[in-house]
Amino acid sequence: MSYKATINSIPENPGIYIYFDFNGIALYVGKALDLKKRINKHLVRFNSSVIAGKTLDPLEITSIRYWLFEEHNGLSKDEIKKKLRSFEKGFIYKYKPKFNLSAEDVQAAKQKLNYKIPNINELKLIKLKLPDIKRNDPLERIKIKSRLIYDLASKGQLTGLSNKDKKALKIHSEDLLNISKNLNS
């Protein structure tokens, strides 16, 4: 499954992004100096910490909303990062995504904000297309996830895992694929 064409429409600007699930619930808020590159890392390469750490299932993401940090011209990279982190805290506080649960994020949510965070309808929207049959059919979801894990383990693209763990994932994903095929028969 590839979101490359959709992600190519995202600007290469600094900003904040929010992932949403099938029910419109905020899953994750992140910041990036280059939105396109960061979202590509999450949804195409599957090698960011929130994905590789199994916190966020990319197959649950049905839409992305993003906000561009327009006032970045003339600022150093460090100044942009600092401002983006501040805005990220504000977005986490406002939208309460279920996968921003680090101690730092929880603490940040308690801070009083001195700036306005945009409303949901002010953020740019990108819808990811996943056929309804794949959303609702658990066996289809198992096949998709198993294939993804198998492909990533086969290509050695899972970050933070030993070769032994990658081999075990490959074996288990093969087993899941076989089980889901047998259940469909």
N, C-alpha and C positions, 0 to 999 in steps of 0.2 A: 504494500500500500504506500503511495507516495503523495505527499502534500506539496511537492516542489513547485508546481505551477501556481498554486494558491499563495505560497510563501513568497514567491518572486514579486508579488504585488506590494509587499511590505517595504517601506523605505529603510534605507541604511542610516537612519538618524538615531540619536539617543532618545530614550523614552521608557515608558512603563507598559507592560502587557499583562492581561488577565486571561486565563483560560477558563472556559465555562463548559459544563457538562450538558447532557441531554435535557435536563430540567431547568437550565439557565442558572444553575448554582455556580458561584465562583469557586474554582478549584485551586488556583495558584496565581499569585501576583509575583512578577519579576521585573527587574530593571535591566537595561542594556545600553551600552554605548552605541551599538549597532543592532537595532531591533531585528532586521532580517537575518543576520548572522546568528543571533542568539536563539531565535525561534526555530531556525533551521537546525541548530544543534539539538534542540529538544525533539522536534517532530520528524526530522528526516534522518539524522544520524543516531538518535536515541542515546547520546553519550554524555548528557549533562547529569549532574549529581541527583537532581530531583527525579529523573527518569531511571538512570542506572541504579540508583538507590532504592528502586521499586516503590517510591513514595507516590508517584503519579503515573497512572496508566494512560499513555497517549491515546489509546482507543476510546477513552471516556471523553476526550476533548472534542466538542462539536463546533465550538466557535471561539474566536479570539477577539478581544477588544484591546485597542492600544491607544496610547496618548503620546504625542510627540513633545519632547522638551524643546520648545522653539528658542528659548533664551540662552542657548549654549554657545553662540558665537562670541569669541573673545575670551572664553573661559579656558583654563588649563584642563587637561584630562582629569586631574585629581579634583578640581573644583566641580567639574561635571559629575563625577562619581559621587561626591559628597551630596550635591543637590539631588541627584537621582535617588540616593539612599533615603534622603529625607522624604521625598515624594513617595517612594515605595512604601515607607512606613504609613504614610497617610492613606494610600490606597488599601493597604492591609487593614487599617483601622476601619475604613469606610465600607469595604466590600467583604471583609471577614472570610477570606478563602480558606477552605478546610485543610489545605496542605502547607500553609505557612504557619507552622506550629512550633518553630524553634523558640527557645527561651527569649532570645533577642526580639523576635517578632511579637511575642505576647507582651513583653515589656513595652515595646514601641507602640503597641495599640493603646496603651494606657496614657500616652503622652498627649498633651493638648496641642492641637495643630494651629499654626498661625497663618495658614494659607488655605485657599479653597481647592478642594479636590473635585474634578469634573464629575458630573452625573453620568450615569451609564449611557444615556442617549447622546452625550457629547463626545464619546469615545468612538473611534473608527472601528467598524465591525468587519470581521472576516469569518465567513461560514465555511466549515470544513465538510466536505461531502463524504458521508459514509452511508451506504445503502441501508434503509430501514431494516431489511432482513438481517443484516449483520449486527445491527444494534440490539435486536430483540431475541435472536436465536442464540441461546447459550452454547450450543454445540458449534455454531459458526464462529462465535467469539473464541472458544477454546482452540479451534483450528487456526484462526488468525494469530492468536497469541503464541500458540505453539510454533507455528511457522516463523514468526518474528524471532522468538527465542532461538530456535534452531539456526536460522540464518545468521543472527548476530554471533552466536556461539561458534558456528562453523567458520565465520570470517574473522574471529578473534576481536570483535568490536565491542565487547562488553568491558566497560572500564572497572577497575578495582577488583577484578576476579583473577584468581590463579588459573593456570592452564588446567589443573585438575578440576576446579569448579566449572570451568567452561565446558569441559568434556562431559561432566555429570549433567549439566543443563542440556547439552545436545542430546544425550541419551534419554533424559526425562521428556524432553519436548518431542522426540520421536515416539515415545510411548503414548503421550497424549494425542498425537496426531493419529496413531493407530487406533486408539480407543474411540476417538471421535468418528473415525471412518467406520468402525464396526457398529457404533450406535446408529449411524445413518442408514446402515444396510437393512 
